[in-house]
Amino acid sequence: MRTLSPSFSAPGADRAGLWQMAAAMSISGTIGLFVIESGQSPWNVVWLRCVFGALGLALYGWRAGLLRQTGFTRRTLLLALAAGAALVLNWVLLFSAYRHASISLATAVYNVQPFLLIGLGALVLGERPGLARVAWSVLAFAGLLLVLPWHGDPVARHELLLGLGLGLGAALLYSFTALIVKQLRAIRPQVLALVQVTLGAVLLLPMVDFGALPAAPGPWGWLVALGLVHTTLMYILMYSAIQKLPTTSVAALSFIYPAVAILVDFAAFGQRLDAQQWLGVAAIFVAVAGVSLAPARRLVPSAPTAAPQRPAA
């Protein structure tokens, strides 16, 4: 989780952090394209992402000396595994949503996650969200209603509703991940990410259809990139940036992710949103901005952990 804290980094570090975060969010915005072009089921895609991602993160952790002292206790390891299970299942639902709805709409719905986290925080931790956050949550819910298909062919409407429901389920699972990770601030985020994808490689093994794995080399390029670029490289860039930047900068740059996803969906698949859907997407993004860019009360800087409050795919 990111915390709202002042930045004490040098201007050069700030510039590097800006480029790193922008690159990480741009990479995340293209993930839907790679998922669709791989031609694999969501189970196969997520499993291979975990396998290649675990290999990449393990190599990085070993070279950086992060694996010598992980800081895990029995309790924190169990929490990390629970967060990892929610994270990989969140990927399965999100990648399924791409196929039933569209990358654009699934990503927009997925970005209501901060408001689900606010609700979970109130229910589980007894946190008081405050009137401003409640107001932003109402705006996000209104945007979600505008995105929903109210007219049109019943079959297409059912398919779209299924996709949006899967995207919302993915956001809920990510919220559980973020809620758990709040308690794991002592663990290096790269190590925590390694534990999560390693668990995913084991957890999803029974669901993999090995007979459907591609025989041609082309689809493997998409799949390897999902693990090494969209997981290993993206997480390294993102966590490095979070360490350099104030939270407001991280929150603002996080909007690159859905913006790139919508542009990629249009460029690659010709997906166009109608006026009502654009209004709903805009309402969701404005509401998320209102929550993410709110002024902080925390005065002491703290280390990032492996689940940013704004989701990245």
N, C-alpha and C positions, 0 to 999 in steps of 0.2 A: 504494500500500500504506500502511496505517496502521502506525506504529511505536509501541511502548510507551514513552511518555515522560511526565514530569510536566507538569501544566498550570501556566502562568504567567499565565493570563488573569484579568481582574478578575471579581468575582461577577456583575456585569451582563452581561458577555460570556458567562459560563457559562450564565446563564439563557437568553440569546438562542440560544446554541449548542444547548441542550437542546430548545428549541422547534423550531429548524431541523432538527435530526436526527430528532426525532419526526415532523415533517411529511414529511421526505424518505422515511422508512421507511414511513409510512402510505401515501404516494403509491405507492411501490414495491409495496406489498401489494395494490393494486387493479389492477395491470397485467394480470393474467390475465383479469379481467372485460372490460377494454377489448379485449384480443386476441380473445376469443371473440365479443363483441358486434359487432366490426367485420365479421365474416363473410368475411374475406380469408384467403388461404393464408399460412402462416408466412413465405414468401419475400416476398410483397407487403407484409405487415405490417412486417417488419424493414426492408425498403427504404424504405418511407414514414416509418418512425420515424427512420431515418438522415437522410432528406432534410429533414424538418421539424426534427429535432434539430440538424442542421448549420446550418440557417438561424437558428435561435434562438441557438445557441452563438456563431455568427459575429457576430451583432448584439450580443450581450452582450460578447464579447471586444473588439469594436471600441469600444463605448461605454466599457468599463472600461480601455481602453488596453493590453490584454494581448497584442495582436497586433503591437505595434511591434518588440519584441525577444523572439522565441520561445525562444531559447537552443538551438535544434536544431543539431546537427552532422550530417554524413552518416550516421555510425554510429547516433546516437540517433534520427534520423528513420526509418531502416530498422527499428530495434527497435520504434519506435512503430507503424509500419505492420504489423509482424508481430503485435504485441499487438492492434491493431485488427481484423485479420483473424480472430484467435481470438475476440475479443469478439463480433463481429457473427454469426459462425457459432454461438457459444454461444447467442445470442438465438434463432436459427432452431431449434436443437434444443430449447430450453426451451419456446418457443411451440408447437412440434409436440407436446411432451410433454403440454401442457395438454389437447390434443384426444384423446389416446389414453388417458391415465390420468385425472387430475383436477388441478385447480389445487392442492388441498391436498397430495396425495401427490407431485406433481411438485416442488412447492416444498420439501417435507421432504427429498426425495432430493437436490435441488439444494444444500441446506445442508450436505451432507457435504464440500463443497469445501475447507474448511480442512484436512481430513485428506488429501485428494489432494495439496494443496499441501505438506503435511509430507512425503509420500512422494516427490514430485518434488524437493523440496529435498534430501532424502537421496540420491536417485539422481543428480541433475544437479549439485548444488553440494556434495555431500559433507557436508551439515549433519547433526548428530546430534540426533534429536528428543528424547531423554531418556525415561526410564521412564514418567513421568507422561503425556506426550503419546502414547506407545505404548498405555498403558492406556485413555486417552480414545478413541483410534482404534479399539481393540477394541470398546468400548462402542458407538461409532457404527456399526461394522460389524454388531454384533448387532441394533441398531435397524433397520438396512437390511434384514436378513434377516426381521425381524418384519413389515416393511411389505410384503414380497413376497407375491403371492397363491399360496398352496400348495393351495388347494381351490377348488371351484366350477366353473362352466361353462368348458370348455376354450377356447372362442372369446373369452369375456370375459377369461379369465386371460391369454391370449396378447396381447390388446389392452392390458391393464394392464401386462404385462411390457414390451411395446414402449415404452409411455409412460415407465415408470420407467427403462428403458435410455436413452431419449433425455434424460431429466433428468440421469442420471449422466454421459452424454456431455457435456452442457452444463456440468456442474460441472467436468469435466476440462479443457474448453477455457478456462473461466474461470481455472482454476489456472495454465494456461500464460500467460494474460494477466497474472495477478498476478506470476508468476515473472519475466516480461520487464520489467514495470513497476518491479520492484525496482531495476533498473539505470537508471531515468529520473527520479531524485529531483530533478534540477536543472530539470526542465520543469514549468511551471505545470500543475496537473491539469486546469483548464478548457481550456487550449490542447491538451493531450494528448487530452482527450475529443473536442474538435472535429476533430482529425486522424483519430481513430478512426471517428467517424460519417461524416465526409466520405469516407473510404476505403470504408466500407460502402455508401454511396450509389452509388459507382462499381463496386465489386466485385460487388454483387448485381444490377446492372442487367440482365445477360443472363437472369436467373432470373425476372424480373418478368413476370407475365401481365397486360398492359395491358388486354386484352379483358375481364378479370374485375373491373376496378376499378369501384367502385360508381357507379351512375348517379344514385341518390337522394342528397340531402344528408345524411340521417341518419347513415349509416356513416362519412361523412367527419369528423363530429364526434369519433367514437371515435379515428380515425386521426390527426387533427391533434393531439388531446390526447396521444396516445402520444409524439409528437415534441416538442411544446412544454411539456407538463406533466411527463410521465414521463421525459423525457430532459433538456431544457434546465433547467426549474425544479428538478427533483429533484437534478440534479448540482450546480447552483449552491447549493442549500440544504445538500446533504450535505458538499461541500468547505468551505463556509463554517463549518459546524458542526465539522468535523474540526480546523480551525485554532483553534477556541476551547476544545475539550473535551479532557480527558485520555482516553487510549485506552480505559481501562476503562469510561468513560461511553459512548463511542461503541459499544463492543462490546455493552454491556447494552441500549442503545436499538436496536441492530440486530435484536433479537428481535421488535420491533414488526412488521417486514416479514413473517415467516412467520405470525405470529399474525393479522394483518389478512388475509392471503391465505386462511387457513383460515376465518375468519369470513365473508369475502366469498363464498367458494365455497359455504358453507352457506346464506347469506342469498339469494344470487342463483340458485343452481342446486340447492339442497337436498341437497348432497353431505354424507353422513354417514360418518365413519370407524368401523369396528368396533373392539371392545376391543383386539384384537391390533394393529391399525394404530395406535391411539392410544398403545399401549405402545411401539411402534417409533418413532413420531414423538417421544415424550417422551425416549426413550433418545438419539436423535440430538441433540435440543436440549440435553439435559443435558451430553452429551459436547462439543458445540460451546461451551457456556458454560464448561466446564472448561478448554478451550484458550484461548478468547477472553479470559477474565477472569483468566488466570494472572498472577501478579506479574511485573513487568518488571525487567530488569537494566540497560536502557539509561538513562543518566543525562543525556544531552544531547538536548534537544528537536530535532526535525527536521520539515521541511515534509512535508505529505501529498502523495501522488502519486495518479494517477487509477485506481487499482484497489484499493478497500478489501479487506482480507483476508476479511471476511465478504461474500458476494455480495449485490448488490441486482440485481433483474431489469432 
